[in-house]
Amino acid sequence: MGYKCIFLYKGLLPEISKRIEFLGGVKVSSTWSISCSLYLERVPDGSNLNPRDFYLLLFDEKPKKCFVVSRDTIVETDREMVSILEKTNSYRKRQTTDILGSKYELGDFIIRIGPIVARTEVRGILVEVEYIACSSPVTSPFNCTKLLSEFINYNLGPFPEPIQTSYDFSAYPTLSKTYSDLHTSYQYVNLLKTIQ
């Protein structure tokens, strides 16, 4: 797995698709998807307790896994977690945001794009850029942020402000120093929180 950067594209989907194809990007899949649901703890009526919450992410490229992001923890678990939540009825699903789009390959990069849909309304266009050359064991993915920034800002832009490609994961001290799907889940949750 390489290092990923996820951002909101302010233009239209056909614009970014044409730009990627103009650069030589090849569409390898037209059915890439992610689902992110916010769950709230059920508390008794009249209770002074603040309900706990968490986000549950489902990636179609990880069909047997799901990722749970809470205030201070990110974990990977089996997809059975969804049915457990439904059966226990201790949490209720408050909102689901879906992204269904296309996947392109462009040299050492994989680019995924798609509309962000919440409550049947398109909230923007999501772009995920993965630099797969950083997946080598001798290269730390966290050292690839400058190259990823240059690729995104010079090839997929221009943007009003440079796209951020480095992230502060310090709120989750248990995260590995090796970039993983847990880091990607954190990025998705942070981006989706800004548009809900």
Contacts in CASP RR format, 6 or more apart in sequence:
PFRMAT RR
TARGET T0000
AUTHOR 0000-0000-0000
METHOD contacts of the structure
MODEL  1
MGYKCIFLYKGLLPEISKRIEFLGGVKVSSTWSISCSLYLERVPDGSNLN
PRDFYLLLFDEKPKKCFVVSRDTIVETDREMVSILEKTNSYRKRQTTDIL
GSKYELGDFIIRIGPIVARTEVRGILVEVEYIACSSPVTSPFNCTKLLSE
FINYNLGPFPEPIQTSYDFSAYPTLSKTYSDLHTSYQYVNLLKTIQ
1 130 0 8 1.000
1 132 0 8 1.000
1 135 0 8 1.000
1 141 0 8 1.000
1 179 0 8 1.000
1 180 0 8 1.000
1 181 0 8 1.000
2 130 0 8 1.000
2 131 0 8 1.000
2 132 0 8 1.000
2 133 0 8 1.000
2 134 0 8 1.000
2 135 0 8 1.000
2 141 0 8 1.000
2 144 0 8 1.000
2 179 0 8 1.000
3 130 0 8 1.000
3 131 0 8 1.000
3 134 0 8 1.000
3 141 0 8 1.000
3 142 0 8 1.000
3 144 0 8 1.000
3 145 0 8 1.000
3 148 0 8 1.000
3 179 0 8 1.000
4 128 0 8 1.000
4 129 0 8 1.000
4 130 0 8 1.000
4 131 0 8 1.000
4 179 0 8 1.000
4 183 0 8 1.000
4 184 0 8 1.000
4 187 0 8 1.000
5 128 0 8 1.000
5 129 0 8 1.000
5 145 0 8 1.000
5 148 0 8 1.000
5 149 0 8 1.000
5 152 0 8 1.000
5 163 0 8 1.000
5 164 0 8 1.000
5 165 0 8 1.000
5 187 0 8 1.000
6 126 0 8 1.000
6 127 0 8 1.000
6 128 0 8 1.000
6 184 0 8 1.000
6 187 0 8 1.000
6 188 0 8 1.000
6 191 0 8 1.000
7 126 0 8 1.000
7 127 0 8 1.000
7 152 0 8 1.000
7 163 0 8 1.000
7 164 0 8 1.000
7 191 0 8 1.000
8 116 0 8 1.000
8 124 0 8 1.000
8 125 0 8 1.000
8 126 0 8 1.000
8 127 0 8 1.000
8 191 0 8 1.000
8 194 0 8 1.000
8 195 0 8 1.000
9 16 0 8 1.000
9 113 0 8 1.000
9 124 0 8 1.000
9 125 0 8 1.000
9 126 0 8 1.000
9 127 0 8 1.000
10 125 0 8 1.000
10 159 0 8 1.000
10 160 0 8 1.000
11 125 0 8 1.000
12 125 0 8 1.000
13 113 0 8 1.000
13 114 0 8 1.000
13 115 0 8 1.000
13 125 0 8 1.000
16 113 0 8 1.000
16 125 0 8 1.000
16 127 0 8 1.000
16 156 0 8 1.000
17 102 0 8 1.000
17 113 0 8 1.000
19 155 0 8 1.000
19 156 0 8 1.000
19 157 0 8 1.000
20 104 0 8 1.000
20 106 0 8 1.000
20 111 0 8 1.000
20 113 0 8 1.000
20 156 0 8 1.000
21 27 0 8 1.000
21 104 0 8 1.000
23 106 0 8 1.000
23 155 0 8 1.000
24 106 0 8 1.000
25 104 0 8 1.000
25 105 0 8 1.000
25 106 0 8 1.000
25 107 0 8 1.000
25 111 0 8 1.000
26 104 0 8 1.000
26 105 0 8 1.000
26 106 0 8 1.000
27 102 0 8 1.000
27 103 0 8 1.000
27 104 0 8 1.000
28 103 0 8 1.000
28 104 0 8 1.000
28 105 0 8 1.000
29 102 0 8 1.000
29 103 0 8 1.000
30 101 0 8 1.000
30 102 0 8 1.000
30 103 0 8 1.000
31 60 0 8 1.000
31 100 0 8 1.000
31 101 0 8 1.000
32 60 0 8 1.000
32 61 0 8 1.000
32 100 0 8 1.000
32 101 0 8 1.000
32 102 0 8 1.000
32 103 0 8 1.000
32 112 0 8 1.000
32 114 0 8 1.000
33 60 0 8 1.000
33 98 0 8 1.000
33 99 0 8 1.000
33 100 0 8 1.000
33 101 0 8 1.000
34 57 0 8 1.000
34 58 0 8 1.000
34 59 0 8 1.000
34 60 0 8 1.000
34 98 0 8 1.000
34 99 0 8 1.000
34 188 0 8 1.000
35 57 0 8 1.000
35 58 0 8 1.000
35 96 0 8 1.000
35 97 0 8 1.000
35 98 0 8 1.000
35 99 0 8 1.000
36 55 0 8 1.000
36 56 0 8 1.000
36 57 0 8 1.000
36 58 0 8 1.000
36 96 0 8 1.000
36 97 0 8 1.000
36 98 0 8 1.000
36 188 0 8 1.000
36 189 0 8 1.000
36 192 0 8 1.000
37 55 0 8 1.000
37 56 0 8 1.000
37 93 0 8 1.000
37 94 0 8 1.000
37 95 0 8 1.000
37 96 0 8 1.000
37 97 0 8 1.000
38 53 0 8 1.000
38 54 0 8 1.000
38 55 0 8 1.000
38 93 0 8 1.000
38 94 0 8 1.000
38 95 0 8 1.000
38 96 0 8 1.000
38 196 0 8 1.000
39 53 0 8 1.000
39 54 0 8 1.000
39 55 0 8 1.000
39 56 0 8 1.000
39 85 0 8 1.000
39 91 0 8 1.000
39 92 0 8 1.000
39 93 0 8 1.000
39 94 0 8 1.000
40 51 0 8 1.000
40 52 0 8 1.000
40 53 0 8 1.000
40 91 0 8 1.000
40 92 0 8 1.000
40 94 0 8 1.000
41 51 0 8 1.000
41 52 0 8 1.000
41 53 0 8 1.000
41 90 0 8 1.000
41 91 0 8 1.000
42 51 0 8 1.000
42 89 0 8 1.000
42 90 0 8 1.000
42 91 0 8 1.000
42 92 0 8 1.000
43 49 0 8 1.000
43 51 0 8 1.000
52 70 0 8 1.000
53 70 0 8 1.000
53 94 0 8 1.000
54 68 0 8 1.000
54 69 0 8 1.000
54 70 0 8 1.000
54 91 0 8 1.000
55 68 0 8 1.000
55 69 0 8 1.000
55 70 0 8 1.000
55 185 0 8 1.000
55 189 0 8 1.000
55 192 0 8 1.000
56 66 0 8 1.000
56 67 0 8 1.000
56 68 0 8 1.000
56 81 0 8 1.000
56 82 0 8 1.000
56 85 0 8 1.000
57 66 0 8 1.000
57 67 0 8 1.000
57 68 0 8 1.000
57 69 0 8 1.000
57 185 0 8 1.000
57 188 0 8 1.000
57 189 0 8 1.000
58 66 0 8 1.000
58 79 0 8 1.000
58 82 0 8 1.000
59 65 0 8 1.000
59 67 0 8 1.000
59 181 0 8 1.000
62 181 0 8 1.000
63 79 0 8 1.000
64 78 0 8 1.000
64 79 0 8 1.000
65 76 0 8 1.000
65 77 0 8 1.000
65 78 0 8 1.000
65 79 0 8 1.000
65 181 0 8 1.000
66 76 0 8 1.000
66 77 0 8 1.000
66 78 0 8 1.000
66 79 0 8 1.000
66 81 0 8 1.000
66 82 0 8 1.000
67 74 0 8 1.000
67 75 0 8 1.000
67 76 0 8 1.000
67 77 0 8 1.000
67 181 0 8 1.000
67 182 0 8 1.000
67 185 0 8 1.000
68 74 0 8 1.000
68 75 0 8 1.000
68 77 0 8 1.000
68 81 0 8 1.000
69 185 0 8 1.000
69 186 0 8 1.000
69 189 0 8 1.000
72 171 0 8 1.000
72 172 0 8 1.000
73 172 0 8 1.000
73 174 0 8 1.000
74 172 0 8 1.000
74 174 0 8 1.000
74 175 0 8 1.000
74 182 0 8 1.000
74 185 0 8 1.000
74 186 0 8 1.000
75 182 0 8 1.000
76 181 0 8 1.000
76 182 0 8 1.000
85 91 0 8 1.000
85 93 0 8 1.000
95 118 0 8 1.000
95 119 0 8 1.000
95 196 0 8 1.000
96 118 0 8 1.000
97 116 0 8 1.000
97 117 0 8 1.000
97 118 0 8 1.000
97 123 0 8 1.000
97 192 0 8 1.000
97 196 0 8 1.000
98 116 0 8 1.000
98 117 0 8 1.000
98 118 0 8 1.000
99 114 0 8 1.000
99 115 0 8 1.000
99 116 0 8 1.000
99 117 0 8 1.000
99 126 0 8 1.000
100 114 0 8 1.000
100 115 0 8 1.000
100 117 0 8 1.000
101 112 0 8 1.000
101 113 0 8 1.000
101 114 0 8 1.000
101 115 0 8 1.000
102 112 0 8 1.000
102 113 0 8 1.000
102 114 0 8 1.000
103 110 0 8 1.000
103 111 0 8 1.000
103 112 0 8 1.000
104 110 0 8 1.000
104 111 0 8 1.000
104 112 0 8 1.000
104 113 0 8 1.000
105 111 0 8 1.000
108 131 0 8 1.000
108 132 0 8 1.000
108 133 0 8 1.000
109 129 0 8 1.000
109 130 0 8 1.000
109 131 0 8 1.000
109 132 0 8 1.000
109 151 0 8 1.000
110 129 0 8 1.000
110 130 0 8 1.000
110 132 0 8 1.000
111 127 0 8 1.000
111 128 0 8 1.000
111 129 0 8 1.000
111 130 0 8 1.000
111 156 0 8 1.000
112 126 0 8 1.000
112 127 0 8 1.000
112 128 0 8 1.000
112 130 0 8 1.000
113 125 0 8 1.000
113 126 0 8 1.000
113 127 0 8 1.000
113 128 0 8 1.000
114 125 0 8 1.000
114 126 0 8 1.000
114 127 0 8 1.000
115 122 0 8 1.000
115 124 0 8 1.000
115 125 0 8 1.000
115 126 0 8 1.000
116 122 0 8 1.000
116 123 0 8 1.000
116 124 0 8 1.000
116 125 0 8 1.000
116 126 0 8 1.000
116 192 0 8 1.000
116 195 0 8 1.000
117 123 0 8 1.000
118 195 0 8 1.000
118 196 0 8 1.000
123 195 0 8 1.000
123 196 0 8 1.000
124 195 0 8 1.000
126 191 0 8 1.000
127 156 0 8 1.000
129 148 0 8 1.000
129 151 0 8 1.000
129 152 0 8 1.000
129 156 0 8 1.000
131 141 0 8 1.000
131 144 0 8 1.000
131 147 0 8 1.000
131 148 0 8 1.000
131 151 0 8 1.000
133 139 0 8 1.000
133 144 0 8 1.000
134 140 0 8 1.000
134 141 0 8 1.000
134 143 0 8 1.000
134 144 0 8 1.000
134 179 0 8 1.000
135 141 0 8 1.000
140 178 0 8 1.000
141 178 0 8 1.000
141 179 0 8 1.000
142 166 0 8 1.000
142 177 0 8 1.000
142 179 0 8 1.000
145 165 0 8 1.000
145 166 0 8 1.000
146 165 0 8 1.000
148 165 0 8 1.000
149 162 0 8 1.000
149 163 0 8 1.000
149 165 0 8 1.000
149 166 0 8 1.000
152 163 0 8 1.000
152 165 0 8 1.000
153 159 0 8 1.000
153 162 0 8 1.000
153 163 0 8 1.000
167 183 0 8 1.000
167 186 0 8 1.000
167 187 0 8 1.000
167 190 0 8 1.000
169 175 0 8 1.000
169 183 0 8 1.000
169 186 0 8 1.000
172 182 0 8 1.000
172 186 0 8 1.000
175 182 0 8 1.000
175 183 0 8 1.000
175 186 0 8 1.000
176 182 0 8 1.000
END
